[in-house]
Each structure stands twice: as structure tokens, then as C-alpha cells.
């Protein structure tokens, strides 16, 4: 009897093992529970049966996602796939926690799906550590009714804006940049730098780019909008735009959803436009901040091939379109902007707005990944802006001061990451 029971137990265990599905652990950052629910529904209905796998989807917050990833990497208790914002995945990759995706099959096609500018924050020395699946992009919003009443023509460049600002302000209206002087002001400043040929780093990433001629010129133009042209610096943007106190506004796609859902009184009175630009080397340069939340593949995963299949599947046109449309259909006031450029054409939006989104994404950029912590580097620009605008320091003096501080930190980080970089170069 005992022998028969042991045989039956062994058979039961063997059957259980034979029918057990593989589990794929995926961590995603910065999405609401409602959006996670939509993602899980699509994953369970399509990816899981296709690959015979259970996907465990775990949401992380922006507040602690980086610390959780670093702890997971240190203990080698990692997910198979993880998402994060711009600039963090290469840091994990350099520390040896992520797979260089250029080694994975099909990478050449996959990286063409999103704006090429997104990969500035996802690569280091040609290694690729993430694939974008969600977009954030800076755009321009115009109160057409106010501008037409003022008899103003097209406002495509900063020169155009500077020319019409006195007339706008005389009628109680103004222009506002997206971030004022908060710790995210780098996003506004970067656009002015890029449009004038500057950047955060020199091309070889060995030095700060803040003292490049284009960066200095762009920083001066940014500061003068506040100090010389008196643009808005505190007014809540949604309220200001709806009241008309702001007639031209730079903001993300989130403002588009807010205006459509919470300002019905403005229907037909405003329009979405590409970001204001600069004539540079004979062309209108509309570069602005555009970045992708991205998926990386962990080296400690026991299911790397399956994890890569998930990344390819999740960033495909079909799945990006399905998730985006379901989120916008079910969650009132939401706007899920996929990273796949073709998927954007399937969004339930007016054709003009779709084309504006796509055209702006194609010329937008994420910040370059260098070795300095993004939080430190962004503070340099915030402090420089505050000194120039609030304390009256000459803008060139202010930006050169923080370029020097940036250079000190770059050298320190080059020493800290030396062994990681050498290992990366050998691969």
C-alpha cells in the first residue's frame, strides 16, 4: 500500500511539473492601477497563451523605483524585464545588471519603432539598454481666438514670439514655458540649447556641454524671456490658458487631455502645434524634450529569450495601439501616448493633432546619458537659471560656473565607472 502511494505521489508531482507554466516577472514604473489593469488584460489574453507563460506585472512608483532596482540588482533578485524613465536604465546596464540589447536578435528592426532621439538616454558607447514603449513630448498650445483678435500672424520661432509679446501683454495675455524655475526646468532650457547647436555634454561625453557656444546662446535666450520679456513665471498653466491670461503655452500631451476633458468651453478656440523653434543653419529647428519610458532585460533573468520576446511583443505596433486605445476609452481624461510612431496614427484623435504629435516626436530628444547622476546634472541648470533670473547674475557667468562643476563631477564619475566601462568595451 505504501509503495503504491509513493508511486502515485511521484506520478502526481511529475504531472504537476509537466503542466506548470513558466513565470515571467515584469516591473513597470509610473502607471496607475487602472492602466496596469489594462496592460495585464492584454498580456493575459494575447502574450500568455501565445508563449504559454504566466506574466506577473508589478507596478513601481517614481518615488522609489530606482532604489528598488538597485537593491534587486545587488541581491540578484531581479525581475526578468523592468521599465524605468529616461537615463536610469544605462546606469543599471553599466553596473552589469542589464543585457546590452544590441546582442539580441531582431534589434535592428525594434529600435526603428520609436523616435531616434529617445535612444540618446538609453545608450552608452553603442550599447543599448532599453526599448521605449511610452512617449512624453513637449508641444505648444495656442489660444487661437485671442491671437486672431490681436491680429497676430504665425508664431513659429522665438523671434516671432519676442516680437508679439508686448502686444499680447498689453491685452492682459502672456506666454508660459512648461516648468518655470522648478527642478524640471532643464527640460525647457535643453530645448533652447539644442535649437542653437548646444547640448549637456560634448559629443565624446568627456566634458560638460554647458559652455559650448550653442548652449550659452540658448541659455541666454531662455533667461531673457523672463528678465527682458517678462513671460509668466508662476501662473497655474491650465487655469491661465482657460482664462486667457496665457495665450501660448508649452506643455506635454497631458495638457491636451486636460483641455479636451475639463475645458469644454474652449472647444474650437485653441489648437495643438509643434514646439516653437529657432532658425539654425538655414533650417527651422524645433527640437524639444521628448522621452520614452522604456523596457530593459535583466542579466540575472533565467528567461532572457522569453523576456526579449515580451519586449518585442509589448513594443509592437498592434499591442501599443491596443493598450493605448483601451486606456483612453476606459479611463476618462487619460492619454496614453505610445512610443511606436505608427501606433500613434491609430489613436482616436483628429488627423491634424496626430500629425502634430508625430512630427514633433520625430524632432524631439531625450537628454544624453553621461556618467553624472541626472539629478545632479539637472540641478546645475536649475541653479544657473535661478541665479541668472532671480539674483541678476550674468547668464554666461552663471552657466560657465555650473559647467565647471559639471566637469568636476564628470571626472569623478569617470574614475568610479572605469572598471564598468572597460568591461563594456571588451564585450
C-alpha positions as CSV (number, residue, x, y, z in Angstrom):
1,X,0.0,0.0,0.0
2,X,2.8,2.4,1.0
3,X,4.7,1.6,-2.3
4,X,1.5,2.3,-4.3
5,X,1.0,5.6,-2.5
6,X,4.6,6.6,-3.3
7,X,4.2,5.8,-6.9
8,X,1.0,7.8,-7.1
9,X,2.7,10.7,-5.4
10,X,5.6,10.6,-7.8
11,X,3.2,10.5,-10.8
12,X,1.3,13.5,-9.4
13,X,4.5,15.5,-9.0
14,X,5.7,14.7,-12.4
15,X,2.4,15.7,-14.0
16,X,2.4,18.9,-12.0
17,X,5.9,19.8,-13.2
18,X,5.0,18.9,-16.8
19,X,1.9,21.2,-16.7
20,X,3.5,24.1,-14.7
21,X,3.8,27.3,-16.8
22,X,6.9,29.4,-16.9
23,X,6.5,32.7,-14.9
24,X,7.8,36.0,-16.3
25,X,8.2,38.8,-13.8
26,X,7.8,42.3,-15.3
27,X,8.2,45.5,-13.2
28,X,6.8,48.7,-14.7
29,X,7.2,52.2,-13.3
30,X,4.8,55.2,-13.0
31,X,1.5,53.9,-14.2
32,X,-1.9,54.0,-12.3
33,X,-3.6,50.8,-11.2
34,X,-6.2,51.4,-13.9
35,X,-3.5,51.4,-16.6
36,X,-1.8,48.4,-15.1
37,X,-5.1,46.6,-15.3
38,X,-5.5,47.3,-19.0
39,X,-1.9,46.1,-19.6
40,X,-2.5,42.9,-17.7
41,X,-5.7,42.2,-19.6
42,X,-3.9,42.5,-22.9
43,X,-0.9,40.5,-21.7
44,X,-3.1,37.7,-20.4
45,X,-5.3,37.5,-23.5
46,X,-2.5,37.5,-26.1
47,X,1.0,37.1,-24.8
48,X,0.4,34.4,-22.2
49,X,-1.4,31.9,-24.4
50,X,0.9,32.6,-27.4
51,X,4.0,31.8,-25.3
52,X,2.4,29.5,-22.6
53,X,3.7,31.7,-19.8
54,X,2.2,33.5,-16.7
55,X,3.2,37.1,-16.6
56,X,3.4,38.7,-13.1
57,X,3.0,42.5,-13.6
58,X,4.3,44.7,-10.7
59,X,3.8,48.4,-10.6
60,X,6.5,50.7,-9.0
61,X,6.3,54.3,-8.1
62,X,8.6,57.1,-9.4
63,X,9.5,57.8,-5.8
64,X,11.3,54.5,-5.1
65,X,11.7,52.6,-8.4
66,X,15.4,53.4,-8.7
67,X,16.3,52.2,-5.2
68,X,14.2,49.0,-5.7
69,X,16.0,48.2,-9.0
70,X,19.5,48.9,-7.4
71,X,18.7,46.6,-4.4
72,X,17.3,43.9,-6.7
73,X,20.5,44.1,-8.8
74,X,22.7,44.0,-5.8
75,X,21.0,40.9,-4.4
76,X,20.5,39.3,-7.9
77,X,16.8,39.0,-7.1
78,X,15.8,40.8,-10.2
79,X,12.7,40.7,-12.5
80,X,13.0,39.4,-16.0
81,X,12.0,42.7,-17.5
82,X,11.8,46.2,-16.0
83,X,10.7,49.6,-17.1
84,X,12.0,53.0,-16.0
85,X,12.3,56.6,-17.2
86,X,15.0,58.1,-19.3
87,X,18.6,57.9,-18.2
88,X,18.3,55.3,-15.4
89,X,18.5,52.1,-17.5
90,X,22.0,52.8,-18.8
91,X,23.2,53.3,-15.2
92,X,21.9,49.8,-14.4
93,X,23.4,48.5,-17.7
94,X,26.9,49.9,-16.9
95,X,26.8,48.3,-13.5
96,X,26.2,44.9,-15.2
97,X,22.6,44.4,-14.3
98,X,21.1,44.7,-17.8
99,X,21.6,42.9,-21.2
100,X,23.1,45.0,-24.0
101,X,20.1,44.7,-26.4
102,X,22.3,45.2,-29.5
103,X,23.2,41.5,-28.9
104,X,19.6,40.3,-29.2
105,X,18.0,39.0,-32.4
106,X,15.8,41.5,-34.3
107,X,17.2,44.6,-32.5
108,X,17.7,46.5,-35.8
109,X,14.0,46.5,-36.6
110,X,12.9,47.1,-33.0
111,X,14.9,50.3,-32.5
112,X,13.2,51.9,-35.5
113,X,9.8,51.8,-33.9
114,X,10.3,54.9,-31.7
115,X,11.8,58.3,-32.2
116,X,15.6,58.0,-32.7
117,X,16.0,60.9,-30.2
118,X,14.8,58.7,-27.4
119,X,17.9,56.5,-27.6
120,X,20.1,59.3,-26.5
121,X,19.1,58.5,-22.9
122,X,19.3,54.7,-23.4
123,X,22.7,54.1,-24.9
124,X,26.3,54.4,-23.9
125,X,29.2,53.7,-26.3
126,X,26.8,52.0,-28.7
127,X,25.4,49.6,-26.1
128,X,21.5,49.8,-25.9
129,X,19.9,49.2,-22.5
130,X,16.2,49.9,-23.2
131,X,13.3,49.9,-25.7
132,X,10.7,52.7,-25.4
133,X,7.1,51.8,-25.1
134,X,5.5,55.1,-23.9
135,X,6.2,58.7,-25.0
136,X,6.3,62.0,-23.3
137,X,6.7,65.0,-25.6
138,X,6.7,68.8,-25.2
139,X,4.3,70.7,-27.5
140,X,2.8,74.1,-28.0
141,X,-0.8,75.2,-27.3
142,X,-2.3,78.3,-28.8
143,X,-5.5,80.2,-27.9
144,X,-6.4,80.9,-31.5
145,X,-9.3,83.1,-30.6
146,X,-7.1,85.5,-28.6
147,X,-4.3,85.6,-31.2
148,X,-6.7,86.2,-34.0
149,X,-8.4,89.1,-32.1
150,X,-5.0,90.6,-31.7
151,X,-4.3,90.3,-35.4
152,X,-1.2,88.3,-34.9
153,X,0.2,86.1,-37.7
154,X,2.1,82.8,-37.5
155,X,4.3,82.4,-34.4
156,X,6.8,79.7,-35.4
157,X,10.1,81.0,-33.9
158,X,11.2,82.5,-30.7
159,X,12.0,85.7,-32.7
160,X,8.3,85.7,-33.7
161,X,7.3,85.3,-30.1
162,X,9.5,88.1,-28.8
163,X,8.1,90.4,-31.5
164,X,4.4,89.8,-30.5
165,X,4.8,89.5,-26.7
166,X,4.4,93.3,-26.0
167,X,1.1,93.3,-27.9
168,X,-0.1,90.2,-26.1
169,X,0.9,91.6,-22.7
170,X,-0.8,94.9,-23.3
171,X,-4.0,93.0,-23.7
172,X,-3.5,91.0,-20.5
173,X,-2.2,87.8,-22.0
174,X,1.2,86.1,-22.0
175,X,3.4,83.1,-22.9
176,X,4.5,80.4,-20.4
177,X,7.1,77.8,-20.6
178,X,6.3,74.4,-19.1
179,X,8.4,74.2,-15.9
180,X,9.1,77.7,-14.6
181,X,12.1,77.5,-12.3
182,X,11.4,74.2,-10.7
183,X,13.8,71.2,-10.6
184,X,12.5,70.2,-14.0
185,X,13.5,73.5,-15.7
186,X,16.3,71.6,-17.5
187,X,13.5,70.4,-19.9
188,X,12.8,73.9,-21.0
189,X,16.5,75.0,-21.1
190,X,17.6,72.0,-23.1
191,X,15.3,73.0,-25.9
192,X,17.0,76.4,-26.3
193,X,20.4,74.7,-26.1
194,X,19.6,72.1,-28.7
195,X,18.0,74.5,-31.1
196,X,21.2,76.6,-31.1
197,X,23.6,73.6,-31.5
198,X,24.4,73.0,-27.8
199,X,24.0,70.0,-25.5
200,X,24.6,68.7,-22.0
201,X,27.9,67.1,-22.9
202,X,30.5,67.4,-25.6
203,X,30.0,64.7,-28.4
204,X,32.5,62.3,-26.8
205,X,30.9,62.7,-23.4
206,X,34.2,63.7,-21.8
207,X,33.3,67.2,-20.8
208,X,30.3,69.4,-19.9
209,X,28.5,70.9,-22.9
210,X,27.1,73.8,-20.9
211,X,29.9,76.1,-22.0
212,X,29.6,75.2,-25.7
213,X,28.7,78.3,-27.8
214,X,25.2,77.0,-28.6
215,X,24.5,76.1,-25.0
216,X,25.5,79.6,-23.8
217,X,23.4,81.3,-26.5
218,X,20.4,79.1,-25.8
219,X,20.7,79.7,-22.1
220,X,20.8,83.4,-22.6
221,X,17.7,83.4,-24.7
222,X,15.9,81.3,-22.2
223,X,16.8,83.7,-19.3
224,X,15.9,86.8,-21.3
225,X,12.4,85.6,-21.8
226,X,12.0,86.0,-18.0
227,X,14.2,89.0,-17.4
228,X,13.6,91.1,-20.5
229,X,10.3,89.9,-22.0
230,X,8.5,89.2,-18.7
231,X,6.9,85.9,-19.6
232,X,4.7,84.3,-16.9
233,X,6.6,82.7,-14.1
234,X,4.1,81.5,-11.6
235,X,0.6,81.4,-13.1
236,X,-1.1,77.9,-13.0
237,X,-1.0,76.9,-16.6
238,X,-4.3,75.2,-17.1
239,X,-6.2,78.0,-15.3
240,X,-4.2,80.6,-17.1
241,X,-4.8,79.1,-20.5
242,X,-8.6,78.7,-19.9
243,X,-8.9,82.3,-18.6
244,X,-6.8,83.7,-21.5
245,X,-4.1,85.0,-19.2
246,X,-1.8,82.6,-21.1
247,X,-2.4,82.6,-24.9
248,X,0.6,80.5,-25.9
249,X,1.8,77.6,-23.7
250,X,4.4,74.9,-23.9
251,X,3.4,71.7,-22.1
252,X,3.3,67.9,-22.6
253,X,0.5,65.8,-24.1
254,X,-1.1,65.7,-20.7
255,X,-2.4,69.2,-21.2
256,X,-4.1,68.1,-24.4
257,X,-6.1,65.6,-22.4
258,X,-6.9,68.1,-19.7
259,X,-8.2,70.7,-22.2
260,X,-10.3,68.2,-24.1
261,X,-11.9,66.8,-20.9
262,X,-12.0,69.7,-18.4
263,X,-12.4,72.8,-20.6
264,X,-15.3,72.2,-22.9
265,X,-15.9,76.0,-23.1
266,X,-12.7,76.3,-25.1
267,X,-13.8,73.9,-27.9
268,X,-12.8,75.3,-31.2
269,X,-10.8,78.2,-29.6
270,X,-7.4,76.5,-29.2
271,X,-5.1,74.3,-31.2
272,X,-2.2,72.0,-30.7
273,X,1.0,73.0,-32.6
274,X,4.7,71.9,-32.9
275,X,7.1,73.4,-30.4
276,X,8.4,76.9,-31.1
277,X,11.7,76.8,-33.0
278,X,14.9,78.6,-33.9
279,X,16.3,79.2,-37.4
280,X,19.6,77.3,-37.1
281,X,22.0,76.7,-40.1
282,X,19.2,77.7,-42.5
283,X,16.5,75.4,-41.1
284,X,13.8,75.8,-38.5
285,X,14.9,73.7,-35.6
286,X,12.0,72.6,-33.3
287,X,14.0,70.4,-31.0
288,X,12.3,70.0,-27.6
289,X,12.2,67.4,-24.9
290,X,10.8,64.1,-25.9
291,X,11.5,60.9,-24.0
292,X,10.4,57.3,-23.8
293,X,9.6,55.2,-20.7
294,X,11.5,52.0,-21.6
295,X,11.9,48.3,-21.0
296,X,15.2,46.7,-20.1
297,X,16.2,43.0,-19.9
298,X,17.9,41.8,-16.8
299,X,21.1,39.7,-17.0
300,X,20.0,37.8,-13.9
301,X,16.8,36.6,-15.6
302,X,16.6,32.9,-16.2
303,X,14.2,33.6,-19.1
304,X,16.2,36.0,-21.2
305,X,14.9,34.8,-24.5
306,X,11.3,34.9,-23.3
307,X,11.9,38.3,-21.7
308,X,13.2,39.6,-25.1
309,X,10.1,38.2,-26.8
310,X,8.0,40.1,-24.3
311,X,9.8,43.4,-25.0
312,X,9.4,42.9,-28.8
313,X,5.7,42.0,-28.4
314,X,4.9,44.8,-26.0
315,X,6.5,47.5,-28.2
316,X,4.9,46.2,-31.4
317,X,2.5,48.4,-33.4
318,X,-0.5,46.1,-32.7
319,X,0.0,45.9,-28.9
320,X,0.9,49.5,-28.5
321,X,-2.2,50.6,-30.3
322,X,-4.5,48.2,-28.4
323,X,-3.2,49.3,-25.0
324,X,-3.4,53.0,-25.9
325,X,-6.9,52.8,-27.2
326,X,-8.2,50.8,-24.4
327,X,-6.7,53.1,-21.8
328,X,-8.1,56.2,-23.5
329,X,-11.5,54.5,-23.9
330,X,-11.9,53.2,-20.4
331,X,-10.1,55.8,-18.2
332,X,-11.7,59.2,-18.6
333,X,-9.3,62.1,-19.1
334,X,-6.3,59.7,-19.8
335,X,-3.9,60.0,-22.7
336,X,-1.6,57.0,-23.3
337,X,0.9,58.1,-26.0
338,X,2.7,55.0,-27.3
339,X,6.3,55.2,-28.4
340,X,5.7,53.3,-31.6
341,X,5.3,56.1,-34.2
342,X,2.9,54.0,-36.4
343,X,0.7,53.2,-33.4
344,X,0.1,56.9,-32.8
345,X,-1.7,57.1,-36.2
346,X,-4.3,54.7,-34.7
347,X,-5.2,56.9,-31.8
348,X,-8.8,58.2,-31.8
349,X,-7.7,61.9,-32.3
350,X,-8.2,64.4,-35.1
351,X,-5.8,63.9,-38.0
352,X,-4.2,67.3,-37.6
353,X,-3.4,66.6,-34.0
354,X,-2.0,63.1,-34.8
355,X,0.3,64.7,-37.4
356,X,1.5,67.3,-35.0
357,X,2.3,64.7,-32.4
358,X,4.2,62.5,-34.9
359,X,6.1,65.5,-36.4
360,X,7.2,66.8,-33.0
361,X,8.3,63.4,-31.8
362,X,10.5,62.9,-34.8
363,X,12.5,66.0,-34.0
364,X,12.4,65.8,-30.2
365,X,15.2,64.5,-28.0
366,X,15.9,62.9,-24.7
367,X,18.8,64.1,-22.6
368,X,22.1,62.5,-23.3
369,X,23.2,59.8,-20.9
370,X,26.6,60.7,-19.4
371,X,28.0,59.3,-16.2
372,X,26.8,62.1,-13.9
373,X,23.6,61.4,-12.0
374,X,20.7,63.0,-13.8
375,X,19.5,64.6,-10.5
376,X,22.9,66.3,-10.0
377,X,23.2,67.4,-13.6
378,X,19.7,68.8,-13.7
379,X,20.3,70.8,-10.5
380,X,23.2,72.6,-12.3
381,X,20.8,74.0,-14.8
382,X,18.2,74.9,-12.2
383,X,20.8,76.7,-10.0
384,X,22.2,78.5,-13.0
385,X,18.7,79.7,-14.1
386,X,17.8,80.8,-10.6
387,X,21.0,82.8,-10.2
388,X,20.6,84.5,-13.6
389,X,16.9,85.2,-13.3
390,X,16.3,85.8,-9.6
391,X,19.7,87.1,-8.5
392,X,20.7,89.1,-11.6
393,X,23.9,87.1,-12.3
394,X,25.1,87.4,-15.9
395,X,23.7,84.3,-17.6
396,X,27.0,83.4,-19.2
397,X,28.8,83.7,-15.9
398,X,26.1,81.5,-14.3
399,X,26.2,78.8,-16.9
400,X,30.0,78.7,-17.0
401,X,30.1,78.3,-13.3
402,X,28.0,75.2,-13.4
403,X,29.8,73.8,-16.5
404,X,32.9,73.8,-14.3
405,X,31.1,72.0,-11.5
406,X,29.7,69.5,-14.1
407,X,33.3,68.9,-15.3
408,X,34.5,68.1,-11.8
409,X,31.7,65.6,-11.4
410,X,32.3,64.0,-14.8
411,X,36.0,63.3,-13.8
412,X,34.9,61.8,-10.5
413,X,32.4,59.5,-12.3
414,X,34.9,58.5,-14.9
415,X,37.0,57.1,-12.2
416,X,34.1,55.5,-10.4
417,X,32.8,53.8,-13.6
418,X,36.2,53.0,-15.1
419,X,36.1,49.2,-14.5
420,X,32.5,49.0,-15.7
421,X,33.3,50.9,-18.9
422,X,36.4,48.7,-19.6
423,X,34.3,45.6,-19.2
424,X,31.6,47.0,-21.5
425,X,34.3,47.7,-24.2
426,X,35.5,44.1,-24.0
427,X,32.1,42.7,-24.8
